[in-house]
């Protein structure tokens, strides 16, 4: 989506929203909850519109009482707030069947796909693009459109956006259950046969049971090829599903607004897996009317994981066209299971919010802003609780406004952080970070790891997981940010490499031949390259492929791993030896040695010409990495003096020449620093005192 389209529809470059589930509240509670959101500085209210609740019996629609969608949306309008509609069909939100009515599975049992080895999928998955499913969704969207169509912002109402489905592909990924139904495999066979011929795996891709049996239990001789083709096909399948939903929404009268696609992927407070969701859905977001959004749960933001949020945002911007937001922006105290398993530092919300704004997020939806109750479904299923959801009677324990309407400790912090954005919202246009000439390579196929089958795919995915994020984010990227460098991210699989920027490649043993050639051409033309992690020895189907290392004059040696009895260490030139869990030895023609493997003396980091190769997992060694960057003549635009370790400044520029500076103190004690940007003193050249967890701000207008 173009930023001009977003600003034209919404009337502002940025929108702050609060998720309130009307169906989990009594109508008499709606006003107070919405007013709490408005008081906290929100511009909009968002809510799922659960099909499960509104049509619990086929053909019997209920939009009365707690389910009176029109009344809820109109109340938000009366209070001066926009509304963001999330009608599914899948909505998740801890609802039974992820929000799909029970009757749909009874009526259409064939919509539950088969997966590996012909096993029936046990989750709520359906065959997204099956005509029978889309026909039922069409009827559902028509009913939602009857209510919301007249309330669209372009027709004088307040409905400003519609989300299509939710977390598309998430169930398939987390359960390792690709859709291998006859319906989908027939379409897969057509697509692959067109691209690769009729026998890409040594047998004809015919539409018959024996062919489907072979594909559901792929042999080791073709499993990597099949999984690669299946992943690439699934991206197109999800793109088609989004297009189908978009057309159904338009036919239902929901048009002239952004169509949001929500991308999933964080896990256990880290962002390493988030690019899997991007890999699944970036093709679906390649549409002028589609607005990609993130679903981010990082808990406390600190020196442990601040680089995750920065990298997620930059990757989402690179893969999805630069205009994006966050539809599930974690805003509560972390008490998701009502057992006080965590208690999130409330200052983390301000840090996450302002970093997202600085990096160009156009929409922030506080999820979940208000808790509520799970009522008993009618008819009541005999499934242990009979309710709409599986969390018991109450829902949203972690929300700033509790299920009973009380404010928890996070509400005041959320309110203060949101209201502090108001001058920015009024006066600043579209923002983006002022980057240094450093680009981190994003390779979607490196994160196309949602499916695995057999030994070979397991080995490849394990290698990818080791090198694509993990240590690379925790050590190298974190060091860059602490040193003052602000990198961008570029999809080099589908796009070109900028010859003016240092390309930083997180590398595994596997790398597609076309990408190897593209990078080799970049270096041959005088481009700069830094490889971190491994050297590519195979393509993405497991075939030997060494085009890149041969072009660079690299001869790979043995790979070493630490164990309970082998304490692998590496020695950077001029710096203390450090422990590591992985290192690969290599030789490079004419290379300058930068680090060796302890007790072996074999090279694991070297530079030759404009290329640096690091094949060991280092700690966050700012001295080592800073020296390498300086060797390229690269100095960060941002420089700090004083007690600055743990301070994270971000400078963003607007499309009208504005400048925004946020300075994040990620520590729980005060810091005193001086700050410059491109040698210009910031904050009037005065020493900046940052209290514990404080975010300082400076705004400049042309």
C-alpha positions as CSV (number, residue, x, y, z in Angstrom):
1,X,0.0,0.0,0.0
2,X,1.2,3.5,-0.8
3,X,1.7,5.9,2.1
4,X,-0.4,8.4,0.3
5,X,-3.3,6.0,0.2
6,X,-3.1,5.4,3.9
7,X,-2.9,9.1,4.8
8,X,-5.7,10.0,2.4
9,X,-8.1,7.4,3.9
10,X,-7.2,7.9,7.6
11,X,-6.5,11.7,7.4
12,X,-3.2,11.2,9.4
13,X,0.1,9.4,8.9
14,X,-0.4,7.4,12.1
15,X,-3.4,5.9,13.9
16,X,-3.4,4.5,17.5
17,X,-6.2,2.0,18.2
18,X,-7.4,0.0,21.1
19,X,-8.8,-3.6,20.8
20,X,-12.1,-4.0,22.7
21,X,-14.1,-7.1,22.1
22,X,-17.8,-6.0,22.2
23,X,-19.0,-9.6,22.2
24,X,-17.2,-10.2,25.5
25,X,-19.0,-7.3,27.2
26,X,-22.5,-6.3,28.1
27,X,-23.8,-3.3,26.0
28,X,-23.9,-1.2,29.2
29,X,-20.2,-1.7,29.6
30,X,-19.2,-0.5,26.1
31,X,-19.2,3.2,26.7
32,X,-16.9,3.1,29.7
33,X,-14.4,0.9,28.0
34,X,-14.4,3.1,24.8
35,X,-14.1,6.2,26.9
36,X,-11.1,4.7,28.6
37,X,-9.4,4.2,25.3
38,X,-10.2,7.8,24.2
39,X,-8.9,9.2,27.5
40,X,-5.7,7.3,26.9
41,X,-5.2,9.1,23.5
42,X,-6.5,6.4,21.1
43,X,-7.9,7.4,17.7
44,X,-9.8,4.2,16.9
45,X,-11.3,1.1,18.3
46,X,-10.7,-2.4,16.8
47,X,-12.4,-5.6,17.3
48,X,-12.7,-9.1,15.9
49,X,-16.2,-9.9,14.6
50,X,-16.5,-13.6,15.3
51,X,-18.4,-15.7,12.9
52,X,-18.7,-18.4,15.6
53,X,-20.7,-16.0,17.8
54,X,-22.9,-14.3,15.2
55,X,-23.9,-17.5,13.3
56,X,-23.7,-20.3,15.9
57,X,-26.4,-22.1,13.9
58,X,-26.3,-22.1,10.1
59,X,-28.5,-19.3,8.7
60,X,-29.4,-18.0,12.2
61,X,-27.6,-14.7,12.5
62,X,-27.6,-12.8,15.8
63,X,-26.6,-9.1,15.9
64,X,-28.5,-8.2,19.0
65,X,-27.6,-7.4,22.6
66,X,-23.9,-8.0,23.2
67,X,-23.6,-8.9,19.5
68,X,-25.1,-5.7,18.2
69,X,-22.2,-4.8,16.0
70,X,-23.8,-1.7,14.5
71,X,-24.6,-0.2,17.9
72,X,-21.0,-0.7,19.1
73,X,-19.5,0.9,15.9
74,X,-21.9,3.8,16.1
75,X,-21.1,4.4,19.7
76,X,-17.4,4.6,18.8
77,X,-18.3,7.1,16.1
78,X,-20.4,9.2,18.6
79,X,-17.3,9.3,20.8
80,X,-15.2,10.5,17.9
81,X,-13.3,7.3,17.2
82,X,-12.6,5.3,14.1
83,X,-13.4,1.6,13.9
84,X,-11.2,-1.2,12.5
85,X,-13.2,-4.3,11.6
86,X,-11.7,-7.8,11.9
87,X,-14.4,-10.2,10.5
88,X,-12.1,-13.2,9.9
89,X,-13.2,-15.8,8.9
90,X,-10.5,-17.0,11.2
91,X,-10.0,-14.6,14.2
92,X,-8.2,-16.8,16.8
93,X,-8.5,-14.7,20.0
94,X,-8.7,-18.0,22.1
95,X,-12.1,-18.7,20.5
96,X,-13.2,-22.3,19.8
97,X,-12.3,-23.4,16.3
98,X,-10.3,-20.1,16.0
99,X,-13.7,-18.4,15.5
100,X,-15.1,-20.7,12.8
101,X,-18.7,-22.0,13.5
102,X,-19.0,-25.6,14.6
103,X,-21.6,-26.3,11.9
104,X,-19.3,-25.5,9.1
105,X,-17.1,-28.5,9.9
106,X,-20.1,-30.8,10.2
107,X,-21.6,-29.6,6.9
108,X,-18.3,-29.7,5.0
109,X,-16.0,-32.4,6.6
110,X,-14.0,-32.5,3.4
111,X,-12.7,-29.0,4.2
112,X,-10.4,-30.4,6.9
113,X,-7.3,-31.3,4.9
114,X,-5.0,-34.3,5.0
115,X,-1.3,-33.6,5.7
116,X,1.9,-35.7,6.0
117,X,1.3,-39.4,5.5
118,X,-2.3,-38.8,4.8
119,X,-3.2,-38.0,8.4
120,X,-6.3,-35.9,9.0
121,X,-5.5,-32.4,10.4
122,X,-6.7,-32.1,14.0
123,X,-6.6,-28.3,14.3
124,X,-9.2,-25.9,13.1
125,X,-7.5,-25.7,9.7
126,X,-9.5,-25.6,6.5
127,X,-8.7,-25.6,2.8
128,X,-8.6,-21.9,2.3
129,X,-9.3,-21.6,-1.4
130,X,-11.8,-24.5,-1.6
131,X,-15.0,-23.2,-3.3
132,X,-17.2,-24.6,-0.6
133,X,-15.4,-22.6,2.1
134,X,-15.3,-19.4,0.1
135,X,-19.0,-19.7,-0.6
136,X,-19.7,-19.9,3.1
137,X,-17.4,-17.0,3.8
138,X,-19.2,-15.0,1.1
139,X,-22.5,-15.3,2.9
140,X,-20.8,-14.3,6.2
141,X,-19.1,-11.3,4.6
142,X,-22.4,-10.2,3.0
143,X,-24.0,-10.0,6.5
144,X,-21.1,-8.1,7.9
145,X,-21.2,-5.8,4.8
146,X,-24.9,-5.0,5.3
147,X,-24.0,-3.6,8.7
148,X,-20.6,-2.0,8.1
149,X,-20.9,-0.9,4.5
150,X,-23.0,2.2,5.2
151,X,-20.6,3.0,8.1
152,X,-17.4,3.2,6.0
153,X,-15.4,6.4,6.5
154,X,-15.9,7.3,2.8
155,X,-19.7,7.2,3.3
156,X,-19.7,9.5,6.4
157,X,-19.1,6.7,8.9
158,X,-16.1,5.7,11.0
159,X,-15.0,2.3,9.6
160,X,-11.5,3.0,8.4
161,X,-10.1,-0.5,7.6
162,X,-11.0,-4.2,7.4
163,X,-8.7,-7.0,8.3
164,X,-8.9,-10.1,6.1
165,X,-8.7,-13.3,8.1
166,X,-6.0,-13.4,10.9
167,X,-2.5,-15.0,11.0
168,X,-2.9,-16.8,7.7
169,X,-0.8,-19.9,7.7
170,X,-0.1,-19.9,11.4
171,X,-1.9,-23.2,12.2
172,X,-0.1,-24.9,9.3
173,X,3.3,-23.7,10.5
174,X,3.1,-24.3,14.3
175,X,1.7,-27.8,13.8
176,X,3.8,-28.7,10.8
177,X,0.7,-29.6,8.9
178,X,0.7,-28.4,5.3
179,X,-2.5,-28.6,3.4
180,X,-2.0,-31.8,1.3
181,X,-5.6,-32.4,0.4
182,X,-6.5,-33.8,-3.0
183,X,-7.9,-30.3,-3.9
184,X,-4.7,-28.5,-3.0
185,X,-2.3,-31.1,-4.4
186,X,-4.1,-31.0,-7.7
187,X,-3.5,-27.3,-7.9
188,X,0.1,-27.8,-6.8
189,X,0.7,-30.4,-9.5
190,X,-0.6,-28.0,-12.2
191,X,1.6,-25.1,-10.9
192,X,4.8,-27.2,-10.6
193,X,4.3,-29.0,-13.8
194,X,4.0,-25.7,-15.6
195,X,7.2,-24.5,-14.1
196,X,9.3,-27.7,-13.9
197,X,7.8,-30.3,-16.2
198,X,5.6,-33.3,-15.5
199,X,8.2,-35.4,-13.7
200,X,10.2,-33.1,-11.4
201,X,10.6,-35.8,-8.7
202,X,11.1,-38.8,-10.9
203,X,7.4,-39.6,-11.3
204,X,4.5,-38.0,-13.2
205,X,2.5,-35.4,-11.3
206,X,-0.9,-36.9,-12.2
207,X,-4.1,-36.2,-10.4
208,X,-4.6,-39.6,-8.8
209,X,-4.4,-41.2,-5.4
210,X,-1.0,-42.9,-5.9
211,X,0.6,-39.5,-6.8
212,X,-0.9,-37.9,-3.8
213,X,0.3,-40.7,-1.6
214,X,3.9,-40.2,-2.8
215,X,3.7,-36.4,-2.2
216,X,2.3,-36.9,1.3
217,X,5.2,-39.2,2.3
218,X,8.1,-37.8,0.2
219,X,11.2,-39.9,-0.1
220,X,14.6,-38.6,1.0
221,X,15.6,-38.5,-2.7
222,X,13.2,-35.7,-3.5
223,X,11.9,-34.3,-0.1
224,X,13.9,-31.1,-0.2
225,X,12.8,-30.3,-3.7
226,X,9.2,-31.0,-2.8
227,X,9.2,-29.0,0.4
228,X,10.8,-26.0,-1.5
229,X,8.2,-26.2,-4.2
230,X,5.4,-26.6,-1.7
231,X,6.6,-23.6,0.3
232,X,6.7,-21.4,-2.8
233,X,3.3,-22.7,-4.0
234,X,1.8,-22.0,-0.6
235,X,2.9,-18.4,-0.8
236,X,1.0,-18.0,-4.0
237,X,-1.9,-19.9,-2.5
238,X,-2.1,-17.5,0.4
239,X,-1.8,-14.6,-2.0
240,X,-4.8,-16.0,-3.9
241,X,-6.7,-16.5,-0.6
242,X,-6.2,-12.8,0.3
243,X,-7.3,-11.8,-3.2
244,X,-10.4,-14.0,-2.8
245,X,-11.3,-12.4,0.5
246,X,-10.7,-8.9,-0.8
247,X,-13.1,-9.5,-3.7
248,X,-15.7,-11.0,-1.3
249,X,-15.3,-7.9,0.9
250,X,-15.8,-5.6,-2.0
251,X,-18.8,-7.4,-3.2
252,X,-20.2,-7.1,0.3
253,X,-19.8,-3.3,0.1
254,X,-16.6,-3.1,2.1
255,X,-14.5,-1.1,-0.3
256,X,-12.4,2.1,-0.6
257,X,-10.5,1.2,2.6
258,X,-7.2,-0.6,3.5
259,X,-7.4,-4.4,3.7
260,X,-5.2,-5.4,6.6
261,X,-3.2,-8.7,6.6
262,X,-1.9,-9.6,10.1
263,X,1.5,-11.4,10.1
264,X,2.4,-13.7,13.0
265,X,5.7,-15.0,14.3
266,X,7.2,-14.1,17.6
267,X,7.9,-16.8,20.2
268,X,8.9,-16.8,23.8
269,X,9.7,-13.1,23.9
270,X,12.0,-13.2,20.8
271,X,11.6,-12.3,17.2
272,X,13.8,-14.9,15.6
273,X,10.9,-16.7,14.0
274,X,8.9,-13.7,13.0
275,X,10.4,-13.6,9.4
276,X,8.7,-17.0,8.9
277,X,5.4,-15.2,8.9
278,X,6.8,-12.6,6.5
279,X,8.1,-15.4,4.2
280,X,4.6,-16.9,4.2
281,X,2.7,-13.7,3.5
282,X,4.9,-11.2,1.8
283,X,3.5,-12.1,-1.6
284,X,0.0,-11.7,-0.3
285,X,0.9,-8.2,0.8
286,X,2.1,-7.1,-2.6
287,X,-1.0,-5.2,-3.4
288,X,-1.8,-1.5,-3.5
289,X,-4.9,-2.0,-1.3
290,X,-3.3,-4.4,1.3
291,X,-1.8,-3.1,4.5
292,X,0.6,-5.5,6.2
293,X,0.7,-5.5,10.0
294,X,2.7,-7.3,12.7
295,X,1.7,-9.5,15.6
296,X,4.5,-8.9,18.1
297,X,4.8,-10.3,21.7
298,X,8.3,-9.5,23.1
299,X,7.5,-8.9,26.7
300,X,10.1,-6.7,28.3
301,X,12.1,-4.7,25.8
302,X,15.7,-4.4,27.0
303,X,19.3,-5.0,25.9
304,X,18.3,-8.7,25.6
305,X,16.0,-8.2,22.7
306,X,15.7,-4.6,21.5
307,X,17.5,-5.6,18.3
308,X,14.6,-8.0,17.6
309,X,12.0,-5.3,17.3
310,X,14.3,-3.0,15.2
311,X,15.0,-5.9,12.8
312,X,11.4,-7.1,12.6
313,X,10.3,-3.6,11.6
314,X,13.0,-3.1,9.1
315,X,12.3,-6.6,7.6
316,X,8.6,-6.0,7.4
317,X,9.2,-2.6,5.7
318,X,11.6,-4.2,3.2
319,X,9.4,-7.2,2.3
320,X,6.0,-5.5,2.2
321,X,6.6,-2.1,0.5
322,X,7.4,0.2,3.4
323,X,3.9,1.0,4.7
324,X,2.9,-1.2,7.6
325,X,1.7,-1.3,11.2
326,X,1.0,-3.5,14.2
327,X,-2.4,-5.0,14.7
328,X,-1.4,-6.9,17.8
329,X,0.8,-4.5,19.8
330,X,1.4,-6.0,23.2
331,X,0.2,-3.5,25.8
332,X,-0.7,-5.5,29.0
333,X,1.2,-6.8,32.0
334,X,1.9,-10.3,30.6
335,X,-0.4,-12.2,32.9
336,X,-1.9,-14.2,29.9
337,X,-2.7,-17.4,31.8
338,X,-4.0,-15.7,35.0
339,X,-1.1,-17.2,36.9
340,X,1.3,-14.2,37.1
341,X,3.9,-16.1,35.1
342,X,5.4,-12.7,34.1
343,X,5.1,-9.1,35.0
344,X,6.1,-6.8,32.1
345,X,8.0,-3.6,32.9
346,X,5.5,-0.9,32.0
347,X,8.2,1.3,30.5
348,X,8.7,-1.4,27.9
349,X,5.4,-0.3,26.2
350,X,6.7,3.2,25.7
351,X,10.0,1.9,24.3
352,X,8.3,-0.4,21.9
353,X,5.7,2.2,20.9
354,X,8.2,4.9,20.1
355,X,10.6,2.7,18.3
356,X,7.8,1.4,16.1
357,X,6.7,5.0,15.4
358,X,10.3,6.0,14.6
359,X,10.6,3.2,12.2
360,X,7.5,4.2,10.3
361,X,4.6,2.1,11.7
362,X,1.4,3.8,10.5
363,X,-0.9,1.9,12.8
364,X,-0.6,0.7,16.4
365,X,-3.4,-1.4,17.8
366,X,-3.2,-2.0,21.5
367,X,-3.9,-5.7,22.0
368,X,-5.7,-6.5,24.2
369,X,-6.8,-3.2,25.6
370,X,-9.8,-4.5,27.6
371,X,-10.7,-7.8,28.9
372,X,-14.2,-9.3,29.1
373,X,-16.2,-12.5,29.6
374,X,-16.7,-15.6,27.5
375,X,-20.4,-16.3,27.5
376,X,-22.0,-19.7,27.0
377,X,-22.7,-20.4,23.3
378,X,-26.2,-21.1,22.1
379,X,-26.6,-24.0,21.4
380,X,-24.2,-25.0,24.2
381,X,-21.5,-27.4,23.1
382,X,-20.8,-30.2,25.5
383,X,-17.1,-29.7,25.4
384,X,-16.2,-29.1,29.0
385,X,-17.2,-25.4,29.4
386,X,-19.8,-24.7,26.7
387,X,-18.4,-21.2,26.2
388,X,-17.2,-19.3,23.1
389,X,-13.5,-19.7,24.2
390,X,-11.2,-22.0,26.1
391,X,-9.8,-19.6,28.7
392,X,-12.7,-20.1,31.2
393,X,-15.3,-17.5,32.0
394,X,-12.9,-14.5,31.9
395,X,-10.7,-13.4,29.1
396,X,-8.0,-10.7,28.8
397,X,-6.4,-11.1,32.2
398,X,-3.3,-9.1,31.1
399,X,-5.2,-6.2,29.6
400,X,-4.8,-2.6,30.9
401,X,-8.5,-2.7,31.6
402,X,-9.3,-6.0,33.3
403,X,-12.3,-8.3,32.5
404,X,-14.2,-6.6,35.3
405,X,-13.3,-3.0,34.1
406,X,-10.6,-2.2,36.7
407,X,-7.4,-0.4,35.6
408,X,-4.2,-2.4,36.1
409,X,-0.8,-0.8,36.5
410,X,-0.2,-0.6,32.8
411,X,-3.1,1.7,31.9
412,X,-1.5,4.9,33.3
413,X,1.8,4.2,31.5
414,X,0.0,3.4,28.3
415,X,-2.0,6.7,28.6
416,X,1.1,8.8,29.2
417,X,3.1,7.2,26.4
418,X,0.2,7.6,23.9
419,X,-0.6,11.2,24.8
420,X,3.1,12.1,24.4
421,X,2.7,11.2,20.7
422,X,0.0,13.8,20.0
423,X,2.4,16.7,19.0
424,X,4.1,14.2,16.6
425,X,0.8,13.1,15.1
426,X,-0.3,16.6,14.4
427,X,3.0,18.0,12.9
428,X,5.1,15.2,11.5
429,X,4.6,13.3,8.2
430,X,5.6,9.8,7.3
431,X,8.7,8.8,9.1
432,X,11.6,6.5,8.3
433,X,14.9,5.8,10.0
434,X,18.0,7.6,8.8
435,X,20.2,4.6,7.9
436,X,23.9,4.2,7.6
437,X,25.1,2.6,4.3
438,X,24.6,-0.9,5.7
439,X,22.0,-3.4,4.3
440,X,21.2,-6.7,6.0
441,X,20.1,-9.3,3.4
442,X,16.7,-10.8,3.9
443,X,16.2,-14.1,2.0
444,X,12.6,-15.3,2.3
445,X,13.5,-18.9,1.4
446,X,15.8,-19.0,4.5
447,X,12.6,-18.6,6.6
448,X,10.5,-20.9,4.5
449,X,10.9,-23.5,7.2
450,X,7.4,-24.0,8.4
451,X,7.2,-27.6,7.0
452,X,9.6,-30.4,7.5
453,X,9.5,-34.1,6.7
454,X,12.3,-36.7,6.9
455,X,16.0,-36.4,7.9
456,X,17.3,-34.2,5.1
457,X,14.7,-31.4,5.6
458,X,15.3,-31.6,9.3
459,X,19.1,-31.2,8.8
460,X,18.7,-28.2,6.5
461,X,16.2,-26.4,8.7
462,X,18.4,-26.9,11.7
463,X,21.3,-25.3,9.8
464,X,19.1,-22.4,8.7
465,X,17.8,-21.8,12.2
466,X,21.4,-21.8,13.5
467,X,22.6,-19.1,11.2
468,X,19.7,-16.9,9.8
469,X,18.9,-15.2,13.1
470,X,19.9,-16.3,16.7
471,X,23.5,-15.5,17.2
472,X,23.5,-13.2,14.2
473,X,20.9,-11.0,15.7
474,X,22.1,-11.3,19.3
475,X,25.7,-10.6,18.6
476,X,26.4,-9.0,15.3
477,X,23.3,-6.9,14.8
478,X,23.1,-5.9,18.4
479,X,26.7,-4.8,18.3
480,X,26.0,-2.6,15.2
481,X,23.1,-0.9,17.0
482,X,25.1,-0.3,20.2
483,X,27.9,1.2,18.1
484,X,25.5,3.7,16.6
485,X,25.0,2.1,13.1
486,X,21.4,1.9,11.8
487,X,21.0,-0.7,9.1
488,X,18.2,-1.3,6.7
489,X,17.0,-4.7,5.4
490,X,16.6,-5.7,1.8
491,X,15.0,-8.6,0.1
492,X,17.8,-9.7,-2.1
493,X,16.0,-12.9,-3.3
494,X,13.5,-10.9,-5.3
495,X,15.3,-7.5,-5.6
496,X,18.6,-6.1,-6.6
497,X,21.6,-5.4,-4.4
498,X,22.5,-1.7,-3.9
499,X,26.1,-1.3,-5.1
500,X,26.6,1.7,-2.8
501,X,25.9,-0.1,0.5
502,X,27.8,-2.8,2.4
503,X,25.8,-6.0,2.1
504,X,25.6,-8.0,5.3
505,X,24.7,-11.6,4.6
506,X,23.6,-14.0,7.4
507,X,24.7,-17.2,5.7
508,X,24.0,-20.9,6.2
509,X,25.4,-23.9,4.4
510,X,22.5,-23.7,2.0
511,X,21.9,-20.9,-0.4
512,X,20.1,-20.8,-3.7
513,X,22.3,-20.8,-6.8
514,X,20.7,-17.7,-8.2
515,X,21.4,-15.7,-5.0
516,X,25.0,-17.0,-5.0
517,X,25.4,-15.7,-8.5
518,X,23.8,-12.4,-7.7
519,X,26.1,-11.8,-4.7
520,X,29.2,-12.9,-6.7
521,X,28.2,-10.4,-9.4
522,X,27.9,-7.7,-6.8
523,X,31.4,-8.3,-5.5
524,X,32.8,-8.6,-9.0
525,X,31.4,-5.1,-9.8
526,X,33.2,-3.7,-6.8
527,X,30.4,-4.1,-4.2
528,X,31.2,-4.6,-0.6
529,X,30.2,-7.8,1.2
530,X,30.3,-9.2,4.8
531,X,29.3,-12.8,5.3
532,X,28.5,-13.9,8.8
533,X,27.9,-17.5,10.1
534,X,28.8,-20.0,7.5
535,X,29.8,-20.4,3.8
536,X,27.3,-21.8,1.3
537,X,28.2,-25.3,0.2
538,X,24.8,-26.4,-1.1
539,X,21.7,-25.0,-2.9
540,X,18.3,-25.1,-1.3
541,X,17.6,-28.6,-2.5
542,X,20.8,-30.1,-1.0
543,X,22.8,-30.3,-4.2
544,X,26.5,-29.2,-4.0
545,X,26.7,-25.6,-5.0
546,X,29.9,-23.5,-4.3
547,X,29.6,-20.8,-6.9
548,X,29.9,-18.0,-4.4
549,X,32.8,-19.3,-2.4
550,X,34.7,-20.2,-5.6
551,X,34.1,-16.7,-6.9
552,X,35.5,-15.3,-3.6
553,X,38.5,-17.7,-3.6
554,X,37.4,-19.5,-0.4
555,X,38.3,-23.1,0.4
556,X,36.2,-24.4,3.2
557,X,37.7,-26.5,6.0
558,X,36.3,-28.4,8.9
559,X,33.3,-27.3,11.0
560,X,33.8,-27.4,14.8
561,X,31.1,-27.4,17.5
562,X,31.4,-27.2,21.2
563,X,30.3,-30.0,23.5
564,X,30.4,-31.0,27.1
565,X,34.0,-32.1,26.6
566,X,35.2,-29.7,23.8
567,X,35.3,-26.1,24.7
568,X,35.5,-24.4,21.3
569,X,37.1,-21.0,21.4
570,X,38.2,-18.4,18.8
571,X,40.9,-15.7,19.0
572,X,40.2,-12.4,17.3
573,X,43.4,-10.5,16.3
574,X,44.5,-8.3,19.1
575,X,41.6,-9.2,21.4
576,X,41.1,-11.8,24.1
577,X,40.1,-15.3,23.2
578,X,36.4,-16.1,23.5
579,X,34.2,-19.2,23.8
580,X,31.8,-20.1,21.1
581,X,29.6,-23.0,20.0
582,X,30.3,-23.0,16.3
583,X,33.2,-22.2,14.0
584,X,34.2,-23.3,10.5
585,X,37.8,-23.1,9.2
586,X,38.5,-21.8,5.8
587,X,41.3,-20.5,3.6
588,X,40.9,-17.4,1.3
589,X,43.3,-16.4,-1.4
590,X,45.2,-13.3,-0.4
591,X,43.1,-12.8,2.7
592,X,44.0,-10.7,5.8
593,X,43.4,-12.9,8.9
594,X,41.0,-11.4,11.5
595,X,40.4,-14.4,13.8
596,X,41.5,-18.0,14.3
597,X,40.2,-21.1,16.0
598,X,42.0,-21.6,19.3
599,X,44.4,-24.6,19.4
600,X,43.9,-25.1,15.7
601,X,45.3,-21.9,14.3
602,X,42.9,-22.1,11.4
603,X,41.2,-19.0,10.0
604,X,37.6,-18.3,10.9
605,X,37.5,-14.6,10.0
606,X,39.3,-12.8,7.2
607,X,39.1,-10.0,4.8
608,X,40.2,-9.7,1.2
609,X,39.5,-6.6,-0.9
610,X,35.9,-5.5,-0.2
611,X,34.8,-8.8,1.3
612,X,34.9,-9.9,4.9
613,X,34.0,-13.5,5.9
614,X,33.2,-14.5,9.5
615,X,32.5,-18.2,10.0
616,X,32.3,-18.3,13.8
617,X,29.6,-17.3,16.2
618,X,31.1,-14.4,18.2
619,X,29.7,-12.8,21.3
620,X,28.4,-9.2,21.1
621,X,32.0,-8.0,20.6
622,X,31.7,-4.3,19.8
623,X,35.4,-3.9,19.6
624,X,35.9,-6.7,17.0
625,X,32.9,-5.8,14.9
626,X,33.5,-2.0,15.1
627,X,37.1,-2.5,13.8
628,X,35.7,-4.4,10.9
629,X,33.2,-1.7,10.0
630,X,35.9,1.0,10.3
631,X,38.0,-1.0,7.9
632,X,35.4,-0.2,5.3
633,X,35.7,3.5,6.1
634,X,32.2,3.4,7.7
635,X,31.6,5.6,10.7
636,X,28.1,5.7,12.2
637,X,26.0,8.8,11.7
638,X,25.2,8.7,15.4
639,X,28.0,9.2,17.9
640,X,27.8,9.4,21.7
641,X,30.1,10.4,24.5
642,X,29.9,9.7,28.2
643,X,28.4,6.7,29.9
644,X,26.5,5.6,26.7
645,X,26.6,1.8,26.7
646,X,23.0,0.6,26.8
647,X,21.7,3.8,25.3
648,X,20.0,3.4,21.9
649,X,19.3,6.6,19.9
650,X,17.2,6.5,16.7
651,X,17.0,9.4,14.2
652,X,14.1,9.5,11.8
653,X,13.3,11.9,9.1
654,X,9.9,12.8,7.7
655,X,8.8,13.3,4.1
656,X,8.5,17.1,4.7
657,X,12.0,17.5,6.1
658,X,11.1,17.0,9.7
659,X,13.5,15.2,12.1
660,X,12.6,13.1,15.1
661,X,15.2,11.9,17.6
662,X,14.3,9.3,20.3
663,X,17.0,8.3,22.8
664,X,16.2,5.0,24.7
665,X,17.9,4.2,28.0
666,X,17.5,0.5,28.1
667,X,19.0,0.2,31.6
668,X,17.4,0.6,35.0
669,X,19.7,3.3,36.1
670,X,20.5,6.8,34.9
671,X,23.0,7.7,32.2
672,X,24.7,11.0,31.2
673,X,25.6,11.3,27.5
674,X,26.5,13.6,24.7
675,X,24.9,13.0,21.3
676,X,25.7,14.0,17.8
677,X,24.1,13.2,14.4
678,X,26.3,13.6,11.3
679,X,28.6,15.7,13.6
680,X,25.8,18.0,14.5
681,X,25.2,18.3,18.3
682,X,21.8,17.2,19.4
683,X,19.7,18.5,22.3
684,X,21.4,21.9,22.0
685,X,24.8,20.4,22.5
686,X,24.0,19.9,26.2
687,X,24.8,16.8,28.2
688,X,21.7,14.6,28.3
689,X,20.7,13.1,31.7
690,X,18.6,10.0,31.1
691,X,16.7,8.6,34.0
692,X,16.2,4.8,34.4
693,X,14.2,3.5,31.3
694,X,13.6,7.0,30.1
695,X,13.0,7.9,26.4
696,X,14.2,11.4,25.5
697,X,12.8,13.2,22.5
698,X,13.9,16.0,20.2
699,X,11.8,17.2,17.3
700,X,12.9,19.6,14.5
701,X,10.7,21.1,11.8
702,X,11.9,22.8,8.6
